Amino acid sequence: MLYTDFGSHRFSRLSLGTAPFGTAISRDTAFEIMDKYLDMGGNLLDTAAVYGFGTSEKTIGEWMTSRGTRHRVFISTKGGHPAMPSWEKRITEADIRADMEASLRHLNADYTDIYFLHRDDEDLPVSEIMPILDRFVREGKTRYIGASNWTVKRINEANAFAKENGLTEFSVSQIMWNGACINKDKVYDQTLVVMDETQYEGYVDNRLPVMAYTSQAQGLFSHIQKGGYDSLSESMAATYMNDTTRRRADIILSVARETGLSPTALSLAYLLYDHRVDALPILGISGVARLEEAMQVLELPEDTFMALLS
């Protein structure tokens, strides 16, 4: 396993996404996946208050309690998601605090390791947002704070304000990023922030780690391997297909043929071995076999992965 240092803590670079745990993925299967992930050296579980309206967090909490693993894993969760279905923004202290307290109850935990705001509200100045998150840190409810679906520009503004006023800064970000080149105007939810050239150069400059969601591009490269480009769904093709994605797909499929490794696993190399930005891909896993398949990304030497990036 690869790791990255957060202060005095060491997080695994391959984090485990848990959004469907307890809903689309049964409790028993979720337990099996978390058991295996821990055995393979993983220690960072990603969830959110909105996932299954707390079901994901409850499943993690039950697993940690039954296995006695709270001290062995780090939990990142998120609050402040817009109300559904109205999509009304919820970046107020009352809303965020309610989400935080609910998350801790669901997780059966006294604190979370990283607490993300799930969305930004650019109508609010950062001076109204950062003191709320700082209070969570001072109260011992979280160790670190993160920004999910915030632009680099807003993150930099927030951290500058926090630094000037002795408040806790954002330590990590979450945005949509994977081995494909994403057509951001075609993404199903336009409130999501997508890695593009502007965002990328911003992360190079501010050196903030990125927990990348949709890191396997929804299995895009395996779909191409099995059925060719014409087999892609209309939405997948619209979201991902362009000249850059085709070029990367050709390389990935060539290496997959030579090594027998999964194209989905190989595509993670674009994140793990990008030495300009510290990426922590969030794995979307439906079962233990899929977890083992994704972990194949660790089986080849770095110089092979670097060839993928050329």
Secondary structure, DSSP 8 states (H G I E B T S, - for coil): --EEEETTEEEESSEEE-TTBTTTB-HHHHHHHHHHHHHTT--EEE--TTGGGGHHHHHHHHHHHHHT-GGG-EEEEEE----TTT-----SHHHHHHHHHHHHHHHT-S-EEEEEESS--TTS-HHHHHHHHHHHHHTTSEEEEEEES--HHHHHHHHHHHHHTT---EEEEEEE--SS---GGG-S-TTS-B--HHHHHHHHHH---EEEESTTGGGHHHHHHHH-GGGS-HHHHHHH-SHHHHHHHHHHHHHHHHH---HHHHHTHHHHT-TTS-EEEEEE-SSHHHHHHHGGGGSS-HHHHHHHH-
